[in-house]
Amino acid sequence: MLSKGRNQGRTLIYDLAVLFNSIEEKLKAPRFLIHDGILDGMDKTHFIELVKYLEEKKLQKYEFQYILTLNEEGTLTDNFGDADEVNPKKIEKEAVLVLTPNKLLFGKKF
């Protein structure tokens, strides 16, 4: 009950429900979500299912943006495998910004 992953999962589900309900009801509300670290502590299967769900919404012609940080040690292939749903090359291609120890935010250490 007090698990970090479980509580973040609840937040994720609630936020997505509010976003898609506001789109369905044509409410004047933002059409984007921003999550920082929402997947930290959650099983990687949940990330794969989240990607599938968001892709399904895109196919249903929902227009939205979902912005999130994905902080992972190693490479994406090591952590998620090379699944069709979550292909590391696809994630990197769709990412707005990928930072590494050699590619720093603003080009310098703070």
C-alpha positions in Angstrom: 0.0 0.0 0.0 2.8 2.4 0.8 5.0 1.4 -2.2 6.4 4.3 -4.2 5.6 2.6 -7.5 2.0 1.9 -6.5 1.4 5.5 -5.5 3.0 6.8 -8.7 0.9 4.4 -10.7 -2.3 5.8 -9.1 -1.2 9.3 -10.0 -0.4 8.3 -13.6 -3.8 6.6 -14.0 -5.7 9.6 -12.5 -3.8 12.1 -14.6 -4.5 10.2 -17.8 -8.1 9.7 -16.9 -8.5 13.5 -16.4 -6.7 14.3 -19.6 -8.7 11.9 -21.9 -12.0 12.8 -20.2 -11.4 16.5 -20.8 -10.7 15.7 -24.5 -13.8 13.5 -24.8 -16.0 16.1 -23.2 -14.4 18.9 -25.2 -13.5 20.8 -22.1 -11.3 23.9 -22.3 -8.3 22.3 -20.6 -4.6 21.7 -21.4 -4.1 18.8 -23.9 -0.8 17.7 -22.3 0.7 16.1 -19.3 4.1 16.5 -17.8 5.5 13.9 -15.4 8.9 13.9 -13.9 10.1 10.5 -12.5 6.6 9.0 -12.6 8.0 5.6 -13.7 10.7 5.5 -11.1 10.2 2.4 -9.0 7.6 1.0 -11.4 8.1 -2.3 -13.2 9.2 -1.9 -16.8 6.2 -3.8 -17.9 4.1 -0.9 -16.8 6.1 1.4 -19.1 5.5 -0.9 -22.0 1.8 -1.0 -21.3 1.7 2.7 -21.0 3.3 3.2 -24.4 0.8 0.7 -25.9 -2.1 2.6 -24.3 -0.9 6.0 -25.5 -0.3 4.6 -29.1 -3.9 3.3 -29.0 -5.2 6.8 -28.1 -3.2 8.3 -30.9 -4.8 5.8 -33.3 -8.2 6.9 -32.0 -7.3 10.4 -33.1 -6.8 11.9 -29.7 -4.5 14.9 -30.0 -2.3 15.3 -26.9 1.2 15.5 -25.7 2.7 13.5 -22.9 6.0 14.7 -21.6 8.0 12.6 -19.2 11.5 12.1 -18.0 12.9 8.6 -18.2 16.0 8.3 -16.1 17.7 4.9 -16.7 21.1 3.5 -15.9 22.8 1.8 -18.8 21.2 1.7 -22.2 17.5 1.4 -23.0 18.2 -2.0 -24.7 19.6 -3.3 -21.4 16.5 -2.2 -19.5 13.6 -2.6 -21.8 14.8 -5.0 -24.4 14.1 -4.6 -28.1 10.4 -5.1 -28.0 8.2 -3.9 -30.8 6.1 -1.7 -28.4 9.1 -0.1 -26.8 12.0 -0.1 -29.2 15.0 1.8 -27.8 15.6 3.4 -31.3 12.0 4.5 -31.5 12.2 6.1 -28.0 15.4 8.0 -28.9 13.9 9.1 -32.2 10.8 10.5 -30.6 12.7 12.0 -27.6 13.0 15.7 -27.6 16.3 15.5 -25.6 18.6 12.7 -24.7 21.2 13.5 -22.1 24.2 11.3 -21.3 27.4 11.9 -19.2 29.0 13.2 -22.4 26.0 15.2 -23.6 25.0 17.5 -20.7 22.1 19.9 -20.3 23.3 23.3 -21.5 26.7 21.7 -22.3 28.2 22.0 -18.8 28.1 20.5 -15.3 26.4 22.6 -12.6 
